[in-house]
Amino acid sequence: MSRFWSPIVHALEPYTPGEQPKHQSFIKLNTNENPWGPSPRALEAIKDASGDALRLYPDPIASDLRESIASTFQLSADHIFAGNGSDEVLAHAFNAFFCGKEPVLFPEITYAFYPTYCKLYSIEHRMVALTDDFRINLDELQGPCGGVIIANPNAPTGIALPLEDIERVLKANPDVVVLIDEAYVDFGAESAVTLVPQYDNLLVVQTFSKSRSLAGMRVGFAVGQPHLIEGLNRVKDSFNSYPLGRLSLAGALAAWEDTAWFEKTRDQIVANRERLSERMQGLGFTVLPSSTNFIFASHESVPAERLLAGLREKGILVRHFKKERIRNWLRISIGTTEECDALLNALEALL
């Protein structure tokens, strides 16, 4: 608290990131990082970029990276915006598209940064309740509003909407931007990028932090029609014209183009997710159907906070949220086979 803070800063409720312990003795299953490292090609590209050229500013518009992403999606580069992690891309999108008089709509249980952005930019918002089985209620995401934000798959539930449901929301809200946050889409959901040519109000945001194993590099991007991308660039160039450094650009480009590594590690995560879900259900957990690199689980008789503390004592970190409706649930990132086995052994002992 300070008398020098602005009224906006006084009112903020900052986002709380998952714990990043200083000591590496923990098994980290709390922040949805990829248990397998970046593409070897990405590491080599980062090494090659670590030279005298670092004295020069990077490409402010990430030309090569945007061209490569656009080629994958069979679009032109003016459909792509690149930023310093998907969090920055999301923040610019909130600032660019959601400052009207009507409230923006998003689920009550979703990525906790959304209400933080709304407070930061003085955006009115309304949170929509999930159904009894933790699914997004599409009927509530329409009517007069200033925009719609959907994490697909949703977090922390892990549940994905099919593409026809995304299209239903787009058709119901033709005069506002519909933002689809696809941080986890590569682990089992359908991407809405294929709908971008048809809908001028669709913006899709993705990240390199999860399926591309580059959380430490902070690279994200948006896909939308050029008029939306221009809006993001106007915000970017009024904030930070060089959001991505040379090492990030080099690593991200190589990671994007190493399809074989991406598919291999993605498939390993999906296989471990299905195995872990089945084993935990056998231990008395309810596990929601996941299309992500994590599962959301609740035990029938042991409180989540007790399990959280017990796992930490055994050197395993998972994520717990204090929001009332989900306070008896744990979000567990998918680790290596050995890490998942260690988790299961710890849970068996605790139960």
MOLINTA-V830567 format. One record per residue. N is the residue number from 0. RES is the residue in three letters. SS is DSSP state (@ for helix, = for strand, . for the rest). PHI is phi in whole degrees, -180 to 180 (* if undefined). OMEGA is omega in radians with two decimals (* if undefined). Layout:
BEGIN
<<N & RES & SS & PHI & OMEGA> <N & RES & SS & PHI & OMEGA>>
END
This chain:
BEGIN
<<0 & MET & . & * & -3.13> <1 & SER & . & -149 & 3.10> <2 & ARG & . & -70 & -3.14> <3 & PHE & . & -92 & 3.13> <4 & TRP & . & -70 & 3.04> <5 & SER & . & -76 & 3.08> <6 & PRO & @ & -57 & 3.13> <7 & ILE & @ & -64 & -3.13> <8 & VAL & @ & -65 & 3.09> <9 & HIS & @ & -59 & -3.04> <10 & ALA & @ & -88 & -3.05> <11 & LEU & . & -68 & 2.95> <12 & GLU & . & -121 & -3.00> <13 & PRO & . & -58 & 3.05> <14 & TYR & . & -64 & 3.10> <15 & THR & . & -107 & 3.13> <16 & PRO & . & -74 & 3.08> <17 & GLY & . & -66 & -3.07> <18 & GLU & . & -62 & 3.03> <19 & GLN & . & -119 & -3.05> <20 & PRO & . & -65 & 3.13> <21 & LYS & . & -72 & 3.14> <22 & HIS & . & -97 & -3.05> <23 & GLN & . & -89 & -3.12> <24 & SER & . & -77 & -3.13> <25 & PHE & . & -81 & 2.86> <26 & ILE & = & -87 & -3.01> <27 & LYS & = & -92 & 3.07> <28 & LEU & . & -121 & -3.00> <29 & ASN & . & -121 & -3.06> <30 & THR & . & -130 & 3.02> <31 & ASN & . & 57 & 3.02> <32 & GLU & . & -79 & 3.14> <33 & ASN & . & -76 & -3.11> <34 & PRO & . & -72 & 3.06> <35 & TRP & . & -101 & -3.04> <36 & GLY & . & -70 & -3.14> <37 & PRO & . & -63 & 3.03> <38 & SER & . & -53 & 3.05> <39 & PRO & @ & -55 & 3.10> <40 & ARG & @ & -66 & 3.11> <41 & ALA & @ & -67 & 3.14> <42 & LEU & @ & -63 & 3.12> <43 & GLU & @ & -67 & 3.12> <44 & ALA & @ & -65 & 3.10> <45 & ILE & @ & -65 & 3.11> <46 & LYS & @ & -62 & -3.12> <47 & ASP & @ & -66 & -3.12> <48 & ALA & @ & -82 & -3.08> <49 & SER & . & -87 & -3.11> <50 & GLY & . & -133 & -3.07> <51 & ASP & @ & -61 & -3.10> <52 & ALA & @ & -65 & 3.12> <53 & LEU & @ & -64 & 3.07> <54 & ARG & @ & -74 & -3.11> <55 & LEU & . & -100 & 3.06> <56 & TYR & . & -64 & 3.10> <57 & PRO & . & -78 & 3.07> <58 & ASP & . & -64 & -3.06> <59 & PRO & . & -69 & -3.10> <60 & ILE & . & -115 & 3.05> <61 & ALA & . & 50 & -2.97> <62 & SER & @ & -56 & -3.06> <63 & ASP & @ & -65 & 3.14> <64 & LEU & @ & -65 & -3.14> <65 & ARG & @ & -63 & 3.11> <66 & GLU & @ & -62 & -3.11> <67 & SER & @ & -68 & 3.10> <68 & ILE & @ & -62 & -3.13> <69 & ALA & @ & -62 & 3.14> <70 & SER & @ & -62 & 3.11> <71 & THR & @ & -59 & -3.09> <72 & PHE & . & -92 & -3.14> <73 & GLN & . & 56 & 3.10> <74 & LEU & . & -127 & 3.01> <75 & SER & . & -91 & -3.04> <76 & ALA & @ & -64 & 3.12> <77 & ASP & @ & -74 & 3.01> <78 & HIS & @ & -95 & -2.99> <79 & ILE & = & -122 & 3.01> <80 & PHE & = & -122 & 3.12> <81 & ALA & = & -116 & -3.10> <82 & GLY & = & -145 & -3.07> <83 & ASN & . & -81 & -3.06> <84 & GLY & @ & 82 & -3.14> <85 & SER & @ & -66 & 3.09> <86 & ASP & @ & -62 & 3.09> <87 & GLU & @ & -66 & 3.12> <88 & VAL & @ & -61 & 3.09> <89 & LEU & @ & -61 & -3.14> <90 & ALA & @ & -60 & 3.11> <91 & HIS & @ & -64 & 3.13> <92 & ALA & @ & -66 & 3.08> <93 & PHE & @ & -60 & -3.12> <94 & ASN & @ & -68 & -3.05> <95 & ALA & @ & -81 & -2.90> <96 & PHE & @ & -123 & -2.96> <97 & PHE & . & -122 & -3.11> <98 & CYS & . & -109 & 3.12> <99 & GLY & . & -85 & -3.08> <100 & LYS & . & -80 & -3.11> <101 & GLU & . & -83 & 3.14> <102 & PRO & . & -73 & 2.97> <103 & VAL & = & -82 & -3.06> <104 & LEU & = & -115 & 2.97> <105 & PHE & = & -158 & -3.07> <106 & PRO & = & -64 & 3.12> <107 & GLU & . & -67 & 3.10> <108 & ILE & . & -114 & -3.09> <109 & THR & . & -165 & -3.13> <110 & TYR & . & -61 & -2.98> <111 & ALA & . & -72 & 3.11> <112 & PHE & @ & -74 & -3.06> <113 & TYR & @ & -60 & 3.10> <114 & PRO & @ & -65 & 3.07> <115 & THR & @ & -64 & 3.08> <116 & TYR & @ & -60 & -3.11> <117 & CYS & @ & -62 & 3.11> <118 & LYS & @ & -68 & -3.12> <119 & LEU & @ & -62 & -3.07> <120 & TYR & . & -104 & 3.12> <121 & SER & . & 55 & 3.14> <122 & ILE & . & -101 & 3.04> <123 & GLU & . & -68 & -3.13> <124 & HIS & = & -147 & 3.08> <125 & ARG & = & -135 & -3.13> <126 & MET & = & -94 & -3.05> <127 & VAL & = & -101 & -3.12> <128 & ALA & . & -66 & 3.00> <129 & LEU & . & -77 & 3.07> <130 & THR & . & -72 & -3.12> <131 & ASP & . & -61 & 3.13> <132 & ASP & . & -100 & 3.02> <133 & PHE & . & 68 & 3.08> <134 & ARG & . & -99 & -3.13> <135 & ILE & . & -74 & -3.13> <136 & ASN & . & -87 & -3.06> <137 & LEU & @ & -64 & -3.11> <138 & ASP & @ & -63 & -3.13> <139 & GLU & @ & -87 & -3.11> <140 & LEU & . & -100 & 3.11> <141 & GLN & . & -159 & -3.05> <142 & GLY & . & 92 & -3.12> <143 & PRO & . & -57 & 3.13> <144 & CYS & . & -161 & 3.13> <145 & GLY & . & -100 & -3.13> <146 & GLY & = & 151 & -3.14> <147 & VAL & = & -133 & 3.08> <148 & ILE & = & -123 & 3.11> <149 & ILE & = & -132 & 2.94> <150 & ALA & = & -84 & -3.10> <151 & ASN & . & -136 & 0.00> <152 & PRO & . & -64 & -3.11> <153 & ASN & . & -77 & 3.07> <154 & ALA & . & -129 & 0.24> <155 & PRO & . & -96 & -3.05> <156 & THR & . & -73 & -3.11> <157 & GLY & . & 84 & -3.06> <158 & ILE & . & -84 & -3.11> <159 & ALA & . & -107 & 2.99> <160 & LEU & . & -93 & 3.03> <161 & PRO & . & -72 & -3.05> <162 & LEU & @ & -61 & -3.14> <163 & GLU & @ & -65 & 3.09> <164 & ASP & @ & -72 & 3.06> <165 & ILE & @ & -62 & -3.14> <166 & GLU & @ & -66 & 3.08> <167 & ARG & @ & -62 & 3.10> <168 & VAL & @ & -66 & 3.12> <169 & LEU & @ & -62 & -3.13> <170 & LYS & @ & -69 & -3.13> <171 & ALA & @ & -79 & -3.08> <172 & ASN & . & -133 & -3.01> <173 & PRO & . & -71 & -3.02> <174 & ASP & . & -104 & 3.08> <175 & VAL & . & -135 & 3.11> <176 & VAL & . & -75 & 3.00> <177 & VAL & = & -108 & -3.10> <178 & LEU & = & -102 & 3.10> <179 & ILE & = & -110 & -3.11> <180 & ASP & = & -92 & -3.01> <181 & GLU & . & -108 & -3.13> <182 & ALA & . & -57 & -3.03> <183 & TYR & . & -115 & -2.96> <184 & VAL & @ & -61 & -3.03> <185 & ASP & @ & -71 & -3.06> <186 & PHE & @ & -95 & 3.05> <187 & GLY & . & 149 & -3.13> <188 & ALA & . & -107 & 3.08> <189 & GLU & . & -95 & 3.13> <190 & SER & . & -80 & 3.09> <191 & ALA & @ & -83 & 3.13> <192 & VAL & @ & -57 & -3.13> <193 & THR & @ & -64 & -3.12> <194 & LEU & @ & -91 & -3.05> <195 & VAL & . & -56 & 3.14> <196 & PRO & . & -62 & -3.07> <197 & GLN & . & -90 & -2.99> <198 & TYR & . & -126 & -3.11> <199 & ASP & . & -77 & 3.14> <200 & ASN & . & -107 & -3.08> <201 & LEU & = & -102 & 3.01> <202 & LEU & = & -126 & -3.14> <203 & VAL & = & -111 & -3.12> <204 & VAL & = & -118 & 3.09> <205 & GLN & = & -131 & -3.07> <206 & THR & = & -137 & 3.00> <207 & PHE & . & -94 & -3.00> <208 & SER & . & -76 & -3.00> <209 & LYS & . & -100 & -3.04> <210 & SER & . & -72 & 3.13> <211 & ARG & . & -103 & 3.02> <212 & SER & . & 60 & -3.11> <213 & LEU & . & -120 & 3.13> <214 & ALA & . & -59 & -3.12> <215 & GLY & . & -75 & -3.14> <216 & MET & . & -98 & 3.11> <217 & ARG & . & 61 & 3.11> <218 & VAL & . & -133 & 3.05> <219 & GLY & = & -141 & 3.13> <220 & PHE & = & -154 & 3.07> <221 & ALA & = & -123 & 3.08> <222 & VAL & = & -125 & 3.13> <223 & GLY & = & -168 & 3.09> <224 & GLN & . & -67 & -2.98> <225 & PRO & @ & -53 & -3.11> <226 & HIS & @ & -69 & 3.05> <227 & LEU & @ & -74 & 3.12> <228 & ILE & @ & -63 & 3.09> <229 & GLU & @ & -61 & 3.10> <230 & GLY & @ & -61 & 3.10> <231 & LEU & @ & -65 & 3.13> <232 & ASN & @ & -65 & 3.09> <233 & ARG & @ & -65 & 3.08> <234 & VAL & @ & -68 & 3.14> <235 & LYS & @ & -55 & -3.06> <236 & ASP & . & -79 & 2.96> <237 & SER & . & -105 & -3.06> <238 & PHE & . & -129 & -3.12> <239 & ASN & . & -158 & -3.07> <240 & SER & . & -72 & -3.10> <241 & TYR & . & -123 & -3.04> <242 & PRO & . & -73 & -3.08> <243 & LEU & . & -118 & 3.11> <244 & GLY & . & -77 & -3.10> <245 & ARG & @ & -62 & -3.14> <246 & LEU & @ & -68 & 3.12> <247 & SER & @ & -63 & -3.14> <248 & LEU & @ & -63 & -3.13> <249 & ALA & @ & -66 & -3.12> <250 & GLY & @ & -66 & -3.12> <251 & ALA & @ & -65 & 3.14> <252 & LEU & @ & -62 & -3.14> <253 & ALA & @ & -66 & 3.13> <254 & ALA & @ & -65 & -3.13> <255 & TRP & @ & -63 & -3.05> <256 & GLU & @ & -88 & 3.09> <257 & ASP & . & -91 & -3.08> <258 & THR & @ & -64 & -3.08> <259 & ALA & @ & -63 & 3.13> <260 & TRP & @ & -66 & 3.11> <261 & PHE & @ & -58 & -3.09> <262 & GLU & @ & -68 & -3.13> <263 & LYS & @ & -63 & -3.09> <264 & THR & @ & -72 & 3.08> <265 & ARG & @ & -60 & -3.12> <266 & ASP & @ & -65 & 3.10> <267 & GLN & @ & -65 & 3.13> <268 & ILE & @ & -64 & 3.14> <269 & VAL & @ & -62 & 3.13> <270 & ALA & @ & -63 & 3.12> <271 & ASN & @ & -67 & 3.11> <272 & ARG & @ & -63 & -3.11> <273 & GLU & @ & -66 & 3.12> <274 & ARG & @ & -66 & -3.13> <275 & LEU & @ & -65 & 3.13> <276 & SER & @ & -60 & -3.12> <277 & GLU & @ & -64 & -3.12> <278 & ARG & @ & -66 & -3.13> <279 & MET & @ & -70 & 3.06> <280 & GLN & @ & -63 & 3.09> <281 & GLY & @ & -67 & 3.10> <282 & LEU & . & -93 & 3.10> <283 & GLY & . & 97 & 3.11> <284 & PHE & = & -90 & 2.85> <285 & THR & = & -90 & -3.12> <286 & VAL & = & -122 & 3.13> <287 & LEU & . & -70 & 3.11> <288 & PRO & . & -64 & -3.01> <289 & SER & . & -112 & 2.99> <290 & SER & . & -118 & -3.03> <291 & THR & . & -130 & 3.04> <292 & ASN & . & -99 & 3.04> <293 & PHE & = & -150 & 3.00> <294 & ILE & = & -125 & 3.13> <295 & PHE & = & -120 & -2.94> <296 & ALA & = & -137 & 3.11> <297 & SER & = & -138 & 3.14> <298 & HIS & = & -88 & -3.05> <299 & GLU & . & -69 & -3.06> <300 & SER & . & -136 & -3.10> <301 & VAL & . & -107 & -3.11> <302 & PRO & . & -60 & -3.09> <303 & ALA & @ & -61 & -3.10> <304 & GLU & @ & -66 & 3.08> <305 & ARG & @ & -69 & 3.09> <306 & LEU & @ & -66 & 3.10> <307 & LEU & @ & -56 & -3.12> <308 & ALA & @ & -68 & -3.13> <309 & GLY & @ & -66 & 3.11> <310 & LEU & @ & -66 & 3.12> <311 & ARG & @ & -62 & 3.10> <312 & GLU & @ & -62 & 3.12> <313 & LYS & . & -94 & 3.04> <314 & GLY & . & 85 & -3.13> <315 & ILE & = & -124 & 3.14> <316 & LEU & = & -102 & 2.99> <317 & VAL & . & -129 & -3.04> <318 & ARG & = & -111 & 3.09> <319 & HIS & = & -128 & 3.14> <320 & PHE & . & -118 & -3.04> <321 & LYS & . & -91 & 3.10> <322 & LYS & . & -58 & -2.91> <323 & GLU & @ & -53 & -3.01> <324 & ARG & @ & -67 & -3.08> <325 & ILE & @ & -119 & -3.07> <326 & ARG & . & -72 & 3.08> <327 & ASN & . & -104 & 3.14> <328 & TRP & . & -120 & 3.05> <329 & LEU & = & -121 & 3.00> <330 & ARG & = & -100 & -3.03> <331 & ILE & = & -122 & 3.10> <332 & SER & = & -70 & 3.11> <333 & ILE & . & -83 & 3.13> <334 & GLY & . & -104 & 3.02> <335 & THR & . & -66 & 3.10> <336 & THR & @ & -58 & -3.14> <337 & GLU & @ & -66 & 3.13> <338 & GLU & @ & -67 & 3.10> <339 & CYS & @ & -65 & 3.10> <340 & ASP & @ & -65 & 3.11> <341 & ALA & @ & -63 & 3.09> <342 & LEU & @ & -62 & -3.11> <343 & LEU & @ & -63 & 3.12> <344 & ASN & @ & -63 & 3.13> <345 & ALA & @ & -66 & 3.13> <346 & LEU & @ & -65 & 3.11> <347 & GLU & @ & -60 & 3.13> <348 & ALA & @ & -69 & -3.13> <349 & LEU & @ & -70 & -3.08> <350 & LEU & . & -83 & *>>
END
